[in-house]
């Protein structure tokens, strides 16, 4: 699995976890979903993603989006 797919998978897990936490614990968890969404949005235009940098440093194979 390359960096691109891992970023999407981890972001998806964060969003689902945040929505579940907001339903069952506290609605303020939706701020975390908003943060993840905004980060994905800006990464689409700038190519900068903090998670991609961490995964690249960990030696994960790069994809075409985050080189």
C-alpha positions as CSV (number, residue, x, y, z in Angstrom):
1,X,0.0,0.0,0.0
2,X,1.4,3.4,-0.9
3,X,1.3,6.7,0.8
4,X,-1.7,8.0,-1.1
5,X,-3.9,5.1,-0.2
6,X,-2.8,5.1,3.4
7,X,-3.6,8.8,3.7
8,X,-7.1,8.2,2.4
9,X,-7.6,5.1,4.6
10,X,-6.4,6.9,7.8
11,X,-8.4,10.0,7.1
12,X,-11.5,8.0,6.5
13,X,-11.0,6.1,9.8
14,X,-10.5,9.4,11.6
15,X,-13.7,10.8,10.2
16,X,-15.8,7.8,11.0
17,X,-14.3,7.6,14.5
18,X,-15.0,11.3,15.0
19,X,-18.6,11.0,13.9
20,X,-19.2,8.0,16.2
21,X,-17.6,9.9,19.1
22,X,-19.8,12.9,18.4
23,X,-22.9,10.7,18.4
24,X,-22.1,8.7,21.5
25,X,-19.9,11.0,23.5
26,X,-19.8,14.7,22.7
27,X,-20.8,16.7,19.6
28,X,-17.5,18.7,19.8
29,X,-15.8,15.8,18.2
30,X,-17.2,17.1,14.9
31,X,-14.5,19.7,15.0
32,X,-12.0,17.0,14.4
33,X,-13.9,15.8,11.3
34,X,-13.8,19.3,10.1
35,X,-10.1,19.6,10.6
36,X,-9.5,16.3,8.7
37,X,-11.7,17.5,5.8
38,X,-10.0,20.9,5.6
39,X,-6.6,19.2,5.6
40,X,-7.6,16.9,2.8
41,X,-9.0,19.9,0.9
42,X,-5.8,22.0,1.2
43,X,-3.6,18.9,0.4
44,X,-5.5,18.6,-2.9
45,X,-4.3,22.0,-4.0
46,X,-0.9,22.4,-2.3
47,X,0.3,18.8,-2.2
48,X,1.3,19.2,1.5
49,X,0.0,16.7,3.9
50,X,1.6,16.2,7.4
51,X,0.6,12.5,7.5
52,X,2.2,12.0,4.1
53,X,5.5,13.5,5.4
54,X,5.4,11.1,8.4
55,X,4.7,8.1,6.3
56,X,7.5,9.0,3.8
57,X,9.9,9.3,6.7
58,X,8.8,5.9,7.9
59,X,9.8,4.4,4.6
60,X,6.4,3.8,3.0
61,X,6.4,3.7,-0.8
62,X,5.3,7.0,-2.3
63,X,2.3,7.3,-4.6
64,X,1.7,9.8,-7.4
65,X,0.0,12.4,-5.3
66,X,2.5,13.0,-2.5
67,X,6.0,12.8,-4.0
